Each structure stands twice: as structure tokens, then as C-alpha cells.
Amino acid sequence: QVQLVESGGGSVQAGGSLRLSCVVSGINFRVLPMGWHRQAPGKERELVATITYDARTNYADFVKGRFTISRDKDKRTVYLQMNSLEPENTAVYYCQNEGTDRWGQGTQVTVSS
């Protein structure tokens, strides 16, 4: 059974940082393209960042250099380091095995002003 389990969300003030983690099990993580998406209240889910099996990355324009996606093959984990958080970043963040319907359950990020 394939599982993607996110953690690391929480409540922070504007300007703060969080690191999200997504642990993948039940599948060969080393070859998977992975991504982080988010969904804010009343809005559609949108892409935040992706990372290929060989660590090439891509970011949404709104990231503006503040977020970094990375992966640890030994820990079967993909990370999203988020710095200089803004209230507009408040959303549920999901990890996905890109190109598939494998999603995690999501982790809430709340940024207060």
C-alpha cells in the first residue's frame, strides 16, 4: 500500500519559517517525481514546487525564492522549507507523487499577520 504522510505544518507569524515533510512508503521513492501543492480556503489547489527523481526543481512564481523543495532518498522523504511566510501562504499543503493520483492527507499551514 502506497502512503504519503505529511507533517510539519502549524501556526506561525508573518516572517516566520516552517519545514514540511512528506514520508513515502510502499513504493520505490528513489524514482518518483514529487511535488508540493496547496489549497487555500475557497480556492483551487495549486502547484507550489516539484522535484524530479534526480533533484531538478521547479517552483511556482509566487514562491519568489522563499521556498525550497528537496528530497532525501535514504529517508524516503521530500521536504518543503518555507521562509519569510506571509498570511497569503495560509493553506493546506499536500505532497503528491507527480503525475499520479497519489496524494498525502495534507498539513495545515496558518500564517498570522
N, C-alpha and C positions, 0 to 999 in steps of 0.2 A: 504494500500500500504506500503510495507516494504521499508524503506530507510536507507542507511548507508551514513553518511556525515562526511568526514574527514576535519580536519583543523589543523593548527599549523606548516605547512611547511614554508620554507623560505630559505634565503641565509645566511650562517654563514662561519666563517673562521675555518680552521682546529683547533681542540681542543675545539671548542665550543659545545653548547648543544641546543637541541630542544625537545619540548614535543608535540607529535602528539596526536590528539583526534579524536575519531570516535563516533558520536552520532547515536544511533539506534532507529528507530521508526517504529510503525506498527506491532510489534511482541513482544512476551514476552522475553525481553532481559535476564531476570534472568536465563533462562535455556539454553542459547545459548553458544556453544563453539565459541570463536572468535580468530582471528589471524591478524597479520600484514604481508604483503608481499611487495616486492619491485621489480621494473623493471628499470634497468639502460639502457641507450641508446645502442641499438644493442645487448642486452642480453635478455634472457628469464626471465620471472617473477620467483622470488624465495621466499621461506618462510623465514621470519625473526624471528617470535615468535608466540606462541599460548598460549591461556589461556582457561581453562575449566570453566564450569558454577560455580564450587566451587574453582576457583582461582589456580588450579595447572597449572604451567607454563612449557614451553619448548622453547628452543632457538636454532637457527642455530649456528653452530660452529664459524662462523665469527663474531658473536656478542661479544665474548670474555669478557663477563661480563660488557660491556659498556652500554647495553640497558636493560631496564626493562619494561615489559608489566604488566599492571594492569587494574582493572575494578572497576567501581562504579555503583552498581546496581540501586541505587536511581536516579542517573543521566543518566542511560542507556548509559553509555559511557565506551569505552575501550581506554586506553592510551598506548603510547609508548614513554618512556623517553629515549632519546639518548644523551649520554655523550661522550666526547673525540672523536668527529666526525672527520672522515678522508675524503679526497677527494673521496676515493673509495666508500663511502657511498652515493654519489650523485645518486639519482634515484627518480622515482615517487613511493610513498608509498601508498599502498592500504590496507584498512581493509576488512576483509571477515568474514561472518558467516561460520565458518569452515565446510567443507563437503557439502556445498551448492553452488549455483551459485549466491549468494547474495554478491555483491561487492560494495564498495564505488567508487566514481569517481576518487579518487587519490589526493594526495597532493605532490607538488614538493619539494624536499629537495636538495639543492645545497651547497656543501662544497668546499670552495676555499683554496688553499694552501698558 
